[in-house]
């Protein structure tokens, strides 16, 4: 009898633990609903932009367009979490050969997903910071939406996001280098 033929089926506790990954499915479905809300928000803002295109100034248009880009980037982040998370932690999507399969899905794992998410968060933070810098021209004026400390804190938070992403990438690199070093010894 071959060694593989002797494998016993999972016992109850390991089967329950392994099967618990399916509890994440409602979470991913909830994120799909959240993405639909973002589509609604995008369409609402786009309609607002188009209906006021002749009355808005360049700065107002730029801020709305940056808001639209922000919504798209958050939606992209949701797709990465939904598709990548489901594929990594729940079950295979079996998309091999599908013409629309994202190329990054071929090599997705928890580590790759963390780095992609960190980069997406930095991108989203960059858009928010750009909007803040554009609005910073109104600092100190009547009705200004921002204060100098708010601009400073947003900049500091953005830098922390960047440093966190660098840290995640560095730890990931260390984790990949350890098996190589062990194989060399």
trRosetta pair geometry for C-beta under 8 A, 3 or more apart (Angstrom, degrees):
i j d omega theta_ij theta_ji phi_ij phi_ji
1 5 4.9 -116 180 78 95 133
1 6 6.3 102 127 -55 122 91
2 5 4.7 99 61 -5 80 105
2 6 7.8 -149 95 -9 50 83
3 6 6.0 -56 -162 26 40 111
4 7 6.0 -24 -170 -10 49 114
8 11 7.8 29 118 -53 118 78
9 15 8.0 18 152 -71 91 125
10 14 4.6 -124 -166 93 105 109
10 15 4.2 136 111 -66 123 86
10 18 6.6 -72 -149 19 165 141
11 14 5.5 80 55 23 76 101
11 15 6.7 -144 92 -9 32 97
12 15 5.7 -65 -146 39 25 112
12 16 6.2 25 159 -21 65 107
13 16 5.7 -53 -145 35 30 111
13 17 6.3 29 157 -17 65 106
14 17 5.6 -53 -143 39 34 111
14 18 6.0 31 159 -16 68 108
15 18 5.9 -56 -142 42 27 107
15 19 5.9 24 158 -16 64 114
16 19 5.8 -59 -140 43 25 109
16 20 6.5 43 154 -42 61 97
17 20 5.8 -42 -157 7 30 118
18 21 6.8 -32 174 -3 45 108
19 22 6.0 -28 176 10 66 113
20 23 5.4 -18 -177 -1 66 118
21 24 6.1 -34 179 10 56 114
21 89 5.9 -164 -154 155 111 75
21 90 5.2 171 148 -116 105 53
21 91 7.7 139 115 -42 125 75
22 25 5.6 -9 -174 -14 63 116
22 90 6.5 96 -96 -148 47 99
22 91 8.0 29 -91 -30 81 114
23 26 7.3 -39 180 23 50 100
23 27 8.0 48 132 -10 63 108
24 27 5.0 -56 -164 36 59 120
24 28 6.3 56 143 -20 83 100
24 85 7.4 -133 163 147 137 110
24 86 7.6 -177 115 -103 118 63
24 89 6.1 19 37 113 172 120
24 90 5.4 -132 70 -76 120 112
25 28 5.8 -55 -149 37 35 108
25 29 6.3 36 153 -18 67 106
25 86 7.8 67 -106 -121 64 103
25 90 6.4 111 -68 -136 78 149
26 29 5.4 -53 -144 40 36 114
26 30 6.2 44 153 -25 66 102
27 30 5.6 -51 -152 33 31 115
27 31 6.7 32 149 -19 62 101
28 31 5.5 -48 -151 33 37 113
28 32 6.8 43 147 -23 63 98
28 82 5.2 114 -156 -140 93 77
28 85 6.6 -170 -92 89 110 116
28 86 5.3 59 -112 -71 161 108
28 90 7.5 -72 -18 -19 146 153
29 32 5.5 -47 -154 28 38 115
29 33 6.8 40 146 -18 64 99
30 33 5.5 -49 -153 33 38 113
30 34 6.5 40 146 -20 66 102
31 34 5.2 -47 -147 35 39 116
31 35 6.4 45 150 -24 65 99
31 78 5.5 176 173 -158 104 98
31 81 6.2 -125 -160 98 160 116
31 82 5.1 -164 100 -79 131 102
32 35 5.5 -47 -151 31 34 115
32 36 6.8 40 147 -21 62 99
32 82 6.3 96 -65 -124 79 147
33 36 5.6 -49 -155 30 36 114
33 37 6.8 41 145 -21 64 99
34 37 5.5 -48 -155 31 38 115
34 38 6.7 39 147 -18 65 101
34 78 6.4 -158 94 -123 106 139
35 38 5.4 -50 -152 35 38 113
35 39 6.6 45 147 -22 66 98
35 75 5.7 95 -143 -137 90 83
35 78 4.6 174 -82 123 104 154
35 79 7.4 88 -113 -59 145 70
35 82 7.5 -43 -34 -32 139 147
36 39 5.5 -46 -151 30 37 115
36 40 6.7 40 149 -18 64 101
37 40 5.6 -51 -154 35 35 114
37 41 6.4 37 148 -19 66 105
38 41 5.4 -49 -144 37 36 114
38 42 6.2 43 154 -24 66 102
38 71 5.5 164 -172 -168 96 93
38 74 6.0 -152 -127 97 146 112
38 75 5.0 -176 117 -78 145 97
38 78 7.1 -176 13 -5 151 151
39 42 5.6 -50 -148 33 31 115
39 43 6.5 28 154 -15 63 106
39 75 7.3 90 -63 -110 70 137
40 43 5.9 -58 -149 39 30 108
40 44 6.2 33 153 -22 65 108
41 44 5.6 -54 -147 36 30 114
41 45 6.3 24 157 -13 65 107
41 71 5.8 -161 101 -125 110 136
42 45 6.1 -61 -149 40 27 105
42 46 6.1 27 154 -20 65 111
42 68 6.2 87 -143 -140 83 78
42 71 4.6 175 -82 125 92 148
42 72 7.1 86 -111 -61 134 71
42 75 7.6 -15 -46 -39 138 141
43 46 5.6 -53 -140 38 30 113
43 47 6.2 35 157 -21 64 105
44 47 5.9 -55 -151 34 26 111
44 48 6.5 29 149 -20 61 106
45 48 5.4 -51 -148 35 35 116
45 49 6.4 38 152 -21 66 103
45 64 6.2 177 178 -165 102 93
45 67 5.8 -133 -161 111 153 121
45 68 5.8 -168 108 -79 129 84
45 71 7.0 172 31 -19 145 150
46 49 5.6 -51 -149 34 32 113
46 50 6.3 27 156 -15 66 106
46 68 6.4 83 -74 -109 83 128
47 50 6.0 -56 -143 40 29 106
47 51 6.0 24 160 -16 65 113
48 51 6.2 -61 -142 40 23 106
48 52 6.3 -11 167 11 61 115
48 64 6.9 -145 98 -141 107 136
49 52 6.6 -83 -147 52 20 88
49 53 6.4 52 154 -73 64 83
49 56 7.6 -50 -143 8 60 158
49 61 6.9 93 -149 -135 100 73
49 64 4.8 162 -90 136 108 145
49 65 7.2 98 -125 -64 149 68
49 68 7.4 -30 -29 -47 152 132
50 53 5.7 -15 -148 -33 32 116
52 55 5.0 -71 -165 54 78 102
52 56 5.0 78 132 -33 101 104
52 60 8.0 -73 123 131 124 133
53 56 6.5 -52 -132 31 22 107
53 61 7.2 62 -133 -106 64 119
56 60 4.0 -128 -165 91 105 127
56 61 5.0 130 116 -55 128 82
56 64 7.5 -31 -162 -1 165 136
57 60 5.0 95 53 10 71 103
57 61 7.1 -136 98 -4 36 90
58 61 5.8 -59 -148 38 31 110
58 62 6.1 31 155 -21 67 108
59 62 5.6 -53 -145 36 31 113
59 63 6.4 31 156 -19 64 104
59 134 6.4 165 -153 171 95 113
60 63 5.9 -54 -149 35 30 110
60 64 6.5 27 154 -15 64 106
61 64 5.9 -58 -150 38 31 108
61 65 6.2 30 153 -18 67 108
62 65 5.7 -55 -145 39 30 110
62 66 6.3 32 155 -19 65 105
62 134 6.4 -154 109 -146 124 157
63 66 5.7 -52 -146 37 31 112
63 67 6.5 36 150 -21 62 103
63 131 5.9 90 -135 -138 82 96
63 134 6.3 -164 -80 101 91 143
63 135 7.2 70 -104 -60 130 98
64 67 5.4 -51 -153 34 34 116
64 68 6.6 38 148 -21 65 100
65 68 5.4 -48 -150 32 37 114
65 69 6.5 39 149 -18 65 101
66 69 5.5 -49 -147 36 36 113
66 70 6.3 44 149 -25 64 103
66 127 5.6 165 -176 -169 93 93
66 130 6.1 -148 -139 96 141 114
66 131 5.0 174 115 -75 145 99
66 134 7.6 176 -6 9 159 149
67 70 5.4 -49 -149 32 33 118
67 71 6.6 36 151 -20 64 100
67 131 7.3 75 -62 -97 73 144
68 71 5.7 -50 -152 32 34 111
68 72 6.6 33 150 -17 65 104
69 72 5.6 -54 -151 37 34 112
69 73 6.3 33 152 -19 67 105
69 127 5.7 -162 100 -125 108 137
70 73 5.8 -55 -147 36 30 109
70 74 6.4 29 155 -17 64 105
70 124 6.3 86 -146 -144 79 77
70 127 4.5 -180 -84 121 89 147
70 128 6.8 86 -115 -60 133 72
70 131 7.8 -21 -49 -31 137 137
71 74 5.8 -55 -148 37 31 109
71 75 6.3 33 151 -20 64 107
72 75 5.5 -55 -149 37 31 114
72 76 6.4 35 151 -21 65 102
73 76 5.5 -48 -148 34 34 114
73 77 6.5 40 149 -21 63 102
73 120 6.6 166 176 -165 92 84
73 123 5.3 -149 -154 118 139 115
73 124 5.0 -180 116 -82 129 80
73 127 6.5 176 20 -12 151 147
74 77 5.4 -49 -151 33 35 117
74 78 6.6 41 148 -22 64 100
74 124 6.1 79 -70 -111 77 132
75 78 5.5 -48 -151 32 35 115
75 79 6.7 38 149 -20 64 99
76 79 5.6 -49 -151 32 36 112
76 80 6.6 36 151 -19 65 102
76 120 6.5 -155 102 -133 101 124
77 80 5.7 -52 -151 35 33 112
77 81 6.4 28 153 -15 66 106
77 117 6.8 84 -149 -133 94 71
77 120 4.3 147 -94 151 97 143
77 121 7.3 89 -117 -63 140 61
77 124 6.9 -20 -37 -44 143 133
78 81 5.8 -58 -147 40 31 108
78 82 5.9 27 158 -17 68 110
79 82 5.9 -56 -139 41 28 108
79 83 5.7 7 170 0 67 115
80 83 6.6 -62 -131 49 20 94
80 84 5.1 0 178 4 62 128
80 113 7.0 156 162 -144 100 81
80 116 5.6 -151 -163 127 145 126
80 117 6.5 -176 113 -79 134 74
80 120 6.5 -161 26 -40 152 156
81 84 6.5 -51 -109 53 14 98
81 85 5.1 13 178 -17 56 126
81 113 7.8 101 -106 -171 51 113
81 117 6.9 70 -75 -99 90 116
82 85 6.4 -48 -121 40 9 105
82 86 6.2 6 165 -15 52 113
83 86 6.2 -59 -145 37 22 107
83 87 6.2 17 159 -14 61 113
83 93 7.1 -10 -156 -53 82 155
83 102 6.9 92 124 19 156 134
83 105 6.5 -67 146 -98 119 119
84 87 5.8 -59 -144 41 28 110
84 88 5.9 18 161 -14 66 115
84 104 7.7 -33 -87 118 116 109
84 105 7.0 -139 -91 -109 72 75
84 108 4.8 -139 -136 -162 92 145
84 112 7.8 -131 -155 99 131 96
84 113 4.6 157 148 -110 133 112
84 116 7.2 175 -74 67 172 144
85 88 5.8 -61 -138 43 26 105
85 89 5.6 -23 180 22 67 116
85 90 7.5 52 133 -6 69 102
85 113 6.8 119 -72 -158 63 152
86 89 7.0 -74 -122 54 15 79
86 90 4.8 -39 -156 37 59 124
86 91 7.0 -32 168 48 82 66
86 93 6.7 74 108 -65 113 103
87 90 7.6 -1 -34 48 11 82
87 91 7.8 -59 -119 88 34 37
87 92 6.4 41 -144 -126 74 42
87 93 5.4 -49 -91 -14 96 104
87 105 6.3 159 -52 -156 175 98
87 108 5.8 66 93 83 132 135
88 108 5.9 -103 -63 132 104 103
88 109 6.1 126 -123 -145 113 34
88 110 5.7 137 179 -65 141 66
88 113 6.0 -72 -31 -30 160 148
89 110 7.7 78 -64 -83 94 99
93 105 7.5 -47 41 -175 134 139
95 98 4.3 -66 -172 19 81 131
95 101 4.3 144 137 -101 121 113
95 105 6.8 9 62 116 137 151
96 101 7.3 35 -97 -71 20 165
97 101 7.7 86 55 -11 21 138
98 101 4.5 111 71 -41 95 98
101 105 5.8 -109 177 55 90 135
101 106 7.7 82 141 -53 121 85
102 105 4.6 103 72 -18 88 105
103 106 6.3 -34 -176 6 49 113
104 107 6.9 -79 -166 53 48 81
104 108 6.2 72 141 -66 78 97
104 112 7.4 -180 -179 156 99 129
104 116 7.0 97 176 -96 149 149
105 108 5.3 -31 -140 -11 40 124
107 112 6.2 141 122 -76 83 167
108 112 5.3 -137 -135 82 47 130
108 113 5.9 61 -167 -60 95 93
109 112 5.2 90 45 14 67 102
109 113 6.9 -129 94 -7 30 95
110 113 5.6 -58 -146 38 28 115
110 114 6.4 33 155 -24 64 103
111 114 5.8 -51 -151 29 30 111
111 115 6.8 23 155 -12 63 105
111 172 4.9 128 -166 -131 114 114
111 175 7.1 -145 -109 78 142 143
112 115 5.9 -59 -152 39 33 108
112 116 6.2 31 153 -17 68 109
113 116 5.7 -55 -143 40 30 110
113 117 6.1 31 157 -19 65 108
114 117 5.8 -57 -148 38 27 110
114 118 6.3 29 154 -21 64 107
114 168 5.5 -144 139 -174 114 133
114 172 7.3 180 75 -70 122 128
115 118 5.6 -52 -146 35 32 113
115 119 6.4 30 155 -17 64 105
115 165 7.3 92 -144 -159 63 86
115 168 6.0 180 -90 120 67 117
115 169 5.7 82 -118 -87 113 82
115 172 6.3 -41 -57 -14 119 166
116 119 5.8 -55 -149 38 31 110
116 120 6.3 32 152 -20 65 106
117 120 5.6 -54 -147 36 33 112
117 121 6.3 34 154 -20 66 104
118 121 5.8 -53 -148 35 30 111
118 122 6.6 32 151 -19 63 104
118 161 7.6 166 -166 -179 77 80
118 164 6.5 -149 -141 111 117 92
118 165 3.8 150 155 -110 123 90
118 168 5.2 -175 -51 46 160 151
118 169 7.6 -137 78 -40 151 89
119 122 5.6 -51 -149 35 34 113
119 123 6.5 38 150 -21 64 103
119 165 6.3 109 -68 -144 55 140
120 123 5.5 -51 -151 34 34 115
120 124 6.4 33 152 -17 66 104
121 124 5.7 -52 -146 38 33 111
121 125 6.1 34 153 -18 65 108
121 161 5.7 -141 123 -156 106 124
121 165 7.6 -174 64 -68 104 115
122 125 5.6 -55 -144 41 31 112
122 126 6.2 40 152 -28 64 103
122 158 7.6 92 -142 -162 69 77
122 161 5.2 165 -93 134 73 117
122 162 5.9 88 -122 -85 123 67
122 165 5.7 -33 -44 -31 130 153
123 126 5.5 -50 -149 29 30 115
123 127 6.8 31 153 -19 62 100
124 127 5.8 -51 -156 31 34 111
124 128 6.7 31 149 -15 65 104
125 128 5.6 -54 -150 38 36 112
125 129 6.1 35 152 -20 68 108
125 157 7.1 -143 -147 117 127 93
125 158 4.7 161 152 -115 122 84
125 161 5.1 151 2 33 168 167
126 129 5.6 -56 -144 39 30 111
126 130 6.2 34 154 -22 65 104
126 158 7.0 107 -79 -147 51 125
127 130 5.7 -52 -148 34 30 113
127 131 6.5 32 152 -18 63 104
128 131 5.7 -55 -153 36 32 112
128 132 6.4 34 149 -21 65 105
128 154 6.9 -133 127 -162 106 122
128 158 7.9 -166 75 -80 101 112
129 132 5.3 -50 -148 35 35 116
129 133 6.4 36 152 -20 66 102
129 154 5.8 166 -104 144 79 110
129 155 6.6 99 -136 -92 119 59
129 158 5.0 18 -65 -71 142 153
130 133 5.7 -51 -146 35 32 110
130 134 6.5 34 153 -20 64 103
131 134 5.7 -54 -150 34 32 112
131 135 6.3 21 155 -9 66 109
132 135 5.9 -63 -146 45 30 104
132 136 6.2 49 149 -45 65 100
132 146 6.4 116 -152 -101 83 153
132 150 7.7 -146 -147 127 123 95
132 151 5.8 157 161 -118 118 77
132 154 5.2 169 -80 99 175 162
133 136 5.2 -36 -146 9 34 124
133 151 7.6 102 -85 -145 55 113
134 137 6.9 -38 172 1 39 107
135 138 5.9 -47 180 28 64 111
135 144 7.9 130 162 -162 93 81
135 145 5.9 -42 176 55 139 115
135 146 5.6 116 117 -7 113 128
136 139 5.3 -1 -170 -32 62 113
136 146 6.2 -60 -95 81 60 149
136 151 5.4 69 -105 -104 119 143
138 141 4.9 -85 -171 41 71 123
138 143 7.7 -60 173 92 129 75
138 144 4.4 172 129 -115 98 92
138 145 7.2 55 85 18 134 76
138 146 7.3 110 75 38 94 94
139 144 5.7 103 -113 -159 26 155
139 146 6.2 -55 -90 89 83 98
139 147 7.3 99 -137 -142 94 26
139 148 6.1 78 -158 -66 136 76
139 151 7.3 -42 -85 -23 133 142
140 144 6.5 63 29 -23 23 157
141 144 5.0 116 59 -53 73 105
144 147 7.5 118 110 -74 118 50
146 150 4.9 -139 -157 78 81 131
146 151 5.8 71 166 -52 131 92
147 150 4.6 100 53 1 75 104
147 151 7.3 -142 93 -4 42 84
148 151 5.8 -53 -151 35 36 110
148 152 6.3 36 152 -19 67 107
149 152 5.4 -54 -145 39 36 115
149 153 6.1 34 157 -19 69 106
150 153 5.9 -54 -144 38 29 108
150 154 6.3 30 156 -19 63 106
151 154 5.9 -55 -148 36 29 111
151 155 6.4 30 153 -19 63 107
152 155 5.8 -59 -153 36 30 111
152 156 6.3 29 152 -19 66 107
153 156 5.5 -51 -144 37 35 112
153 157 6.2 36 156 -20 66 105
154 157 5.7 -52 -145 37 30 112
154 158 6.4 34 153 -21 63 105
155 158 5.7 -53 -150 34 31 113
155 159 6.5 31 152 -18 64 104
156 159 5.7 -55 -151 36 32 112
156 160 6.5 35 149 -21 65 103
157 160 5.5 -51 -150 34 34 114
157 161 6.7 40 149 -22 64 99
158 161 5.6 -49 -154 30 35 114
158 162 6.7 35 149 -18 64 103
159 162 5.5 -52 -151 35 36 113
159 163 6.3 33 152 -16 68 105
160 163 5.7 -53 -144 41 33 110
160 164 6.1 38 153 -24 65 106
161 164 5.7 -55 -147 35 28 113
161 165 6.5 29 154 -19 64 104
162 165 5.9 -55 -151 34 30 110
162 166 6.5 30 151 -17 64 105
163 166 5.6 -52 -148 37 34 113
163 167 6.3 38 151 -21 65 105
164 167 5.5 -54 -149 37 32 114
164 168 6.4 33 152 -20 66 103
165 168 5.7 -49 -146 34 33 111
165 169 6.3 31 155 -16 65 106
166 169 5.8 -56 -147 40 30 110
166 170 6.1 31 154 -21 65 109
167 170 5.7 -55 -143 37 29 112
167 171 6.3 27 159 -16 65 106
168 171 6.0 -56 -147 38 28 108
168 172 6.3 31 153 -20 63 109
169 172 5.6 -55 -148 37 30 115
169 173 6.4 33 152 -21 65 104
170 173 5.6 -51 -148 34 32 112
170 174 6.5 34 151 -19 64 103
171 174 5.6 -50 -149 35 34 114
171 175 6.4 37 151 -21 64 105
172 175 5.6 -55 -151 35 32 114
172 176 6.6 27 153 -16 65 105
173 176 5.8 -56 -149 38 33 108
173 177 6.2 30 154 -20 67 109
174 177 5.7 -58 -144 37 30 110
174 178 6.6 42 157 -35 64 99
175 178 6.1 -41 -151 14 30 115
176 179 7.1 -58 -169 32 37 100
176 180 7.2 30 144 -12 66 112
177 180 5.5 -62 -155 40 43 114
177 181 6.1 42 152 -22 76 106
178 181 5.9 -56 -146 36 30 109
178 182 6.4 29 157 -19 65 107
179 182 5.6 -55 -145 37 34 112
179 183 6.3 35 156 -22 66 105
180 183 5.8 -56 -151 34 30 110
180 184 6.6 30 152 -22 63 106
181 184 5.7 -56 -152 32 34 113
181 185 6.8 25 155 -17 65 106
182 185 6.1 -60 -152 34 33 106
